[in-house]
Amino acid sequence: MIKTYKISEVAFITGLSIPTLRYYETLGLLKPVRQANNYRVFTDKELNWIDFIKRAKATGMPLVKIMTYAKLREQGHETIKERIAILEQQEQILHEEQAKIQGHIDFLQKKKQYYAQITAKNEA
């Protein structure tokens, strides 16, 4: 039997608010099954997908791009190349950000070295 979760449980497990989960449903990112009483029912499959959404957002990927990825995902394995392209593009953005951050770290380290040299001369 498949384990199911209510929206409140999903919110607790994922750390996302109920309004956020509903918003993602409105955008078409989430498609929970509805029970006879119209309550949303989520499974581990949706929890895994929510984890992907959260991780993609954490990389800076905009929701619009995540929605594009989701549409491709729904089409099946024939869209894997397109999905890889989206992931590679986001990876490239992260590498560029990483290089910028490394430049800032290098600047700070050089400044600290400069001050260490001045301090050493003054103490000598």
RAVENQUI-V715925 format. One record per residue. N is the residue number from 1. RES is the residue in one letter. PHI is phi as a letter, one per 20 degrees, with the letter a starting at -180 (999 if undefined). PSI is psi in whole degrees, -180 to 180 (999 if undefined). D_LAST is the distance of its C-alpha to the last C-alpha in Angstrom with 1 decimal. Layout:
BEGIN
N&RES&PHI&PSI&D_LAST, N&RES&PHI&PSI&D_LAST
END
This chain:
BEGIN
1&M&999&140&75.8, 2&I&e&131&73.0, 3&K&f&133&70.6, 4&T&c&157&70.7, 5&Y&c&143&68.5, 6&K&e&163&69.1, 7&I&f&-35&66.9, 8&S&f&-37&65.3, 9&E&f&-41&64.4, 10&V&f&-41&63.0, 11&A&f&-44&60.9, 12&F&f&-46&59.6, 13&I&f&-43&58.9, 14&T&e&-19&57.2, 15&G&n&5&55.4, 16&L&e&149&57.2, 17&S&f&159&59.3, 18&I&f&-44&63.1, 19&P&g&-36&63.2, 20&T&f&-44&60.7, 21&L&f&-41&63.0, 22&R&f&-40&66.0, 23&Y&f&-45&64.3, 24&Y&f&-35&63.5, 25&E&f&-42&67.2, 26&T&g&-39&68.2, 27&L&f&-14&66.1, 28&G&n&6&67.8, 29&L&f&-33&64.7, 30&L&d&141&66.3, 31&K&c&67&70.0, 32&P&f&151&70.8, 33&V&f&148&74.4, 34&R&d&136&76.3, 35&Q&f&175&78.5, 36&A&g&-32&82.0, 37&N&e&8&80.5, 38&N&m&11&78.1, 39&Y&f&144&75.0, 40&R&f&142&72.4, 41&V&c&124&71.9, 42&F&d&155&68.8, 43&T&c&179&68.4, 44&D&g&-30&65.5, 45&K&g&-45&66.0, 46&E&f&-37&65.1, 47&L&f&-41&62.1, 48&N&f&-40&60.8, 49&W&f&-40&61.4, 50&I&f&-39&59.6, 51&D&f&-41&56.6, 52&F&f&-46&56.7, 53&I&g&-47&56.9, 54&K&f&-44&53.9, 55&R&f&-41&51.8, 56&A&f&-45&52.9, 57&K&f&-39&52.0, 58&A&f&-26&48.6, 59&T&f&-6&48.0, 60&G&n&3&48.8, 61&M&f&127&52.3, 62&P&f&153&54.5, 63&L&g&-35&57.7, 64&V&g&-42&59.8, 65&K&f&-37&58.5, 66&I&f&-38&58.9, 67&M&f&-40&62.5, 68&T&f&-46&63.1, 69&Y&g&-44&61.8, 70&A&f&-42&64.1, 71&K&f&-41&67.1, 72&L&f&-41&66.4, 73&R&g&-40&66.0, 74&E&f&-24&69.4, 75&Q&f&-11&71.0, 76&G&n&-170&70.2, 77&H&f&-22&68.8, 78&E&f&-8&69.9, 79&T&d&13&67.0, 80&I&g&-41&64.2, 81&K&f&-41&63.0, 82&E&f&-39&62.7, 83&R&f&-40&60.8, 84&I&f&-39&58.4, 85&A&f&-41&57.9, 86&I&f&-45&56.9, 87&L&f&-41&54.5, 88&E&f&-39&52.9, 89&Q&f&-43&52.6, 90&Q&f&-37&50.8, 91&E&f&-41&48.6, 92&Q&f&-41&47.6, 93&I&f&-43&46.7, 94&L&f&-38&44.4, 95&H&f&-39&42.8, 96&E&f&-42&42.1, 97&E&f&-40&40.7, 98&Q&f&-42&38.5, 99&A&f&-40&37.2, 100&K&f&-45&36.4, 101&I&f&-42&34.6, 102&Q&f&-37&32.6, 103&G&f&-41&31.6, 104&H&f&-41&30.4, 105&I&f&-44&28.4, 106&D&g&-43&26.8, 107&F&g&-48&25.9, 108&L&f&-41&24.3, 109&Q&f&-41&22.3, 110&K&f&-40&21.1, 111&K&f&-42&20.1, 112&K&f&-40&18.2, 113&Q&f&-42&16.4, 114&Y&g&-48&15.6, 115&Y&f&-35&14.2, 116&A&f&-39&12.2, 117&Q&f&-44&10.6, 118&I&f&-44&10.0, 119&T&f&-43&8.6, 120&A&f&-39&6.2, 121&K&f&-40&5.1, 122&N&f&-31&5.5, 123&E&e&-20&3.8, 124&A&f&999&0.0
END
